[in-house]
Amino acid sequence: MTVRIEKSESVWTVILSRQEARNAMNPKSADALQEAFLEFEKEESASVAVFWGEGGAFCAGWDLKHAASLEGDRPLGELDFPEHGNPPRGAMGPSRLELDKPVIA
């Protein structure tokens, strides 16, 4: 599991957990992080999220080992915006979301 959510009343803690990669983002972790923040936004009882990286690193950025493994003419094609009305996912997951609730990172 690359993203974990811990809830304490109205405070949600969203934890990025890819310690083996210093929490570098790949498509799987970006999707999981996006889903976590969309769930937080929809939950009426949630008022604030605290976002942190487990294992001594907040986030090392984009996973360059994953990027090097991509093949074809469009290695970044998997980062395209979805066409079916879902909120756009950036390379880092929820970086393009406009949330109405505060997030402390």
C-alpha positions as CSV (number, residue, x, y, z in Angstrom):
1,M,0.0,0.0,0.0
2,T,1.6,3.3,-1.1
3,V,-0.9,5.6,0.6
4,R,-2.5,5.2,4.0
5,I,-5.2,7.2,5.7
6,E,-5.5,7.5,9.5
7,K,-8.6,9.3,10.9
8,S,-8.9,11.0,14.2
9,E,-12.3,12.7,14.5
10,S,-12.2,15.5,11.9
11,V,-8.5,15.3,11.2
12,W,-7.2,13.0,8.5
13,T,-3.6,12.0,8.2
14,V,-2.6,11.0,4.6
15,I,0.7,9.1,4.6
16,L,2.8,8.5,1.6
17,S,4.6,5.2,2.1
18,R,7.1,4.2,-0.5
19,Q,10.1,4.2,1.7
20,E,12.1,2.0,-0.6
21,A,12.0,4.9,-3.1
22,R,12.2,7.7,-0.6
23,N,8.5,8.3,-1.4
24,A,9.1,9.1,-5.0
25,M,5.9,9.1,-7.1
26,N,4.9,6.7,-9.8
27,P,1.5,6.2,-11.4
28,K,0.3,3.8,-8.8
29,S,1.2,6.1,-5.9
30,A,-0.1,9.2,-7.7
31,D,-3.5,7.4,-8.3
32,A,-3.7,6.3,-4.6
33,L,-2.8,9.8,-3.4
34,Q,-5.4,11.4,-5.7
35,E,-8.1,9.0,-4.4
36,A,-7.2,9.7,-0.8
37,F,-7.6,13.4,-1.3
38,L,-10.9,13.0,-3.2
39,E,-12.2,10.8,-0.4
40,F,-11.1,13.5,2.1
41,E,-12.8,16.2,0.2
42,K,-16.1,14.3,-0.1
43,E,-16.3,13.3,3.6
44,E,-18.4,15.9,5.5
45,S,-16.9,15.0,8.9
46,A,-13.3,15.7,7.7
47,S,-12.1,19.2,8.2
48,V,-8.3,19.2,7.8
49,A,-5.8,16.8,6.3
50,V,-2.2,16.4,7.4
51,F,0.0,15.0,4.6
52,W,3.4,13.5,5.3
53,G,5.9,11.0,4.0
54,E,6.9,8.0,6.0
55,G,10.5,6.9,6.6
56,G,12.4,10.2,6.8
57,A,11.6,11.6,3.3
58,F,8.5,13.7,2.5
59,C,8.7,13.0,-1.3
60,A,11.7,12.6,-3.6
61,G,9.7,13.8,-6.6
62,W,9.0,11.7,-9.7
63,D,10.3,8.2,-9.6
64,L,13.2,8.3,-12.1
65,K,13.8,4.6,-12.1
66,H,10.2,4.1,-13.2
67,A,10.5,6.9,-15.8
68,A,13.7,5.2,-17.2
69,S,11.7,1.9,-17.6
70,L,9.0,3.5,-19.9
71,E,9.1,2.6,-23.5
72,G,7.6,3.9,-26.7
73,D,7.1,7.3,-28.4
74,R,5.1,8.7,-25.5
75,P,6.8,7.8,-22.3
76,L,4.8,10.4,-20.4
77,G,1.5,9.4,-22.0
78,E,0.4,7.8,-18.8
79,L,0.3,11.2,-17.3
80,D,-2.3,12.6,-19.8
81,F,-5.4,14.2,-18.4
82,P,-8.4,11.9,-18.3
83,E,-11.1,12.6,-20.9
84,H,-14.1,11.2,-18.9
85,G,-14.8,14.1,-16.5
86,N,-12.8,12.9,-13.5
87,P,-10.6,15.6,-11.8
88,P,-7.2,15.7,-13.6
89,R,-4.3,13.9,-12.0
90,G,-0.9,15.4,-12.2
91,A,2.3,13.5,-12.2
92,M,2.4,13.9,-8.4
93,G,-1.3,12.9,-8.0
94,P,-3.5,15.6,-6.5
95,S,-1.3,18.5,-7.5
96,R,-4.0,19.8,-9.8
97,L,-6.9,19.4,-7.4
98,E,-8.7,22.4,-6.0
99,L,-9.7,21.3,-2.6
100,D,-12.1,23.3,-0.4
101,K,-10.5,22.1,2.9
102,P,-7.0,22.8,4.3
103,V,-4.2,20.4,3.8
104,I,-1.0,20.8,6.0
105,A,2.1,19.3,4.4
